[in-house]
Amino acid sequence: MADDRLIIAGREFKSRLWVGTGKYKDFVETQKAIEASGADVVTVAVRRVNITDRSKENLLDYIDPKKYTILPNTAGCYTVDDAVRYSRLARAAGVSDLVKLEVLGDERTLFPDTAGLIEAAKILIKEGFIVLPYTNDDPIVAKKLVDIGCPAVMPLAAPIGSGLGIRNPYNLKIIMETVKVPIIVDAGVGTASDAALAMEYGADAVLMNTAIAGSRDPISMAEAMKYAVYAGRLAYKAGRIPRKLYATASSPIEGML
Amino acid sequence: MQDTIQIQVNGEPKAWRSGATVADLLQDLEITSERVAVELNLEILDRAAFVQRPLMDGDRVEILSFIGGGAEEFRH
């Protein structure tokens, strides 16, 4: 596709598939899957360094920060204070000002606490962070996030790790009409067709982790997702035919016996 | 004889030699200071201060870095 780069906050990305790094068997598998996915952006969590086991390898030994855009997230944060604290720590670790902001509201669904999300986003934006918020499919919340300065929004398709695919395509479409910033569908993708669908609806990118890492063959699934996102995007740009109740024949009647 | 101080590192109590800096601590723990964030008594420590800041009795140090992951699935 000629010049179909994804542009967020002045940063250009070739791939519209973003991937997480959790739930893999080991770092080697993580690296292979990410490579197979063709992703440019890779999310990571911020946690205590293991100080007792000194042989423990570092994720970034396998994922080169010069080759990939490392996007730290605030996974596991249920309060504004925690999300802000982890964001600041992520930035202090010296990678960039980017943060995928998660303020979780509930352990079972891992749905975002949107009130907390907006509050945390306000604080972080004021401190110069580039906040990419993990949000729900509410267009009102999406608009608020954009109005306070988020350069993109990341609405969930379904609960994290649920594999349910796009649960609410109608809200997603309304979000696309409501905000003018890139929309990255995040969470809930199960298989390749889900990712293709998200792109066909008009999403600018898709972020997934479990769909790849939790599949039987993550390297193959990563490759499938690469094609799915590409195909969905191309189909979206190509302009699909309308849905009709009745047939329209493809061949002329003229010339028949 | 060197003075010993009591500090906390990543939630674990540790005895350390007084006068050691944060940079010394990282070196002793074999942690490269690249892509690591240090929080000292709930305040994020600037990387430049790693060599300057001497550890003191009662200090709580948190050393964090990036790991693979996003939100954990709820385990029923």
Interface residues (C-beta under 8 A of the other chain):
Chain A: G20 T21 G22 K23 Y24 F27 T30 T43 V44 A45 V46 R47 R48 V49 I51 R54 N58 L59 L60 P65 I70 P72 N73 A75 G76 R88 L89 A90 R91 A92 A93 G94 V95 E102 L104 E107 R108 T109 L110 I160 G161 N209 T210
Chain B: V9 N10 G11 E12 L29 E30 I31 E34 R35 V36 A37 V38 E39 I44 L45 D46 R47 E62 I63 L64 S65 F66 I67 G68 G69 G70 A71 E72 E73 F74
